[in-house]
Amino acid sequence: MAIYQLNPLSDARWGEFIGLHPHASIFHTTGWLGALHSTYGYQPLALTTSAPREALKNAVVFCRVESHLTGSRLVSLPFADHCEPLVENSAELESMLSFPLTEFGKAGWKYIELRPLHVVPDGLAGFHNDRKFSLHTLDLQPSLDNLYNSFHKDSVRRKITRAGKEGLVIEEGDSQSLLDHFYRLLVLARRRHKLPPQPKQWFRNLIRTLPGALRIHVAYYKRQPIAAILTLRFKHVQIYKYGCSDAKYHSLGGMHALFWRAIQDAKRDGLQLFDFGRSDSGNTGLLAFKNRWGTSQSTITYLRYPPSDESETHQSLARRVAGELFARMPDRVLTTVGNLLYRHMG
């Protein structure tokens, strides 16, 4: 079976293919790929069995990540929660993957990573199960009343009521002022989690490349921004991608009010699914938060070739040491570190 390469950013067939394929997501779009390329320099590459003059019938999309710090690799796709191979069956997928596996040594890649949303058969072309995440989704087809009643009474509904009593004001859009307020809260939240923030340019580029699909939602208390989320829309799905808040105001229910507003908006606009995004399986607090929204929980398993040779103990120690340094950095230094490091982390 012949395998062909294409650049999704320049091939006119890509947009129509993604628009029609039932398993395509926002992460397959030229908007997401274009933001990755503009911000981090990642080069997109798609593999298909469709000849250059034929309509696309299948594809697996990657980005080439070139890094002298973390190693060069082929990832499908950087910073995406998941990226389903758009194929009919495992035989088709194995045929496409034969190309990067053949090129592996010559290209100097450290590894190849797939992030499928659904289960891929074991033994796929030598790929091994790697990192696991939990994914929470909310079916939006029930009525708003039924959705609201499915939320945890104390942990969610009471928080939404509290936000209303406190007079929180929610603004939505993609304006520069909303981005500024979102990013200020993001720096606070990332510091709290002992991590650097993503580059602000990443969000600017997403706003530019995903017009109409990206929304920033900010909750204000007495004109003070206290919580924010960023969501993405594609077809019938709304995805929660980023969230941040000021810990001093957590008791006011800002995050809960934002999620409820985003769910209401998605329901009003006829969307069918609210994707709460991936969560580390060990993050019990975040898992509990998402479970309390009447969601369904599933597992995403990333696949890697060859298997990781780094011990979890070594990685955990490195993260703890780096985290302590991040927590002590001034904001300007922390954001600079994020600007420098994120292109190596995809």
Order of alpha helices (4+ residues) and beta strands (2+ residues): beta-alpha-alpha-beta-beta-beta-alpha-beta-beta-alpha-alpha-beta-alpha-alpha-beta-beta-beta-alpha-beta-alpha-beta-alpha-alpha
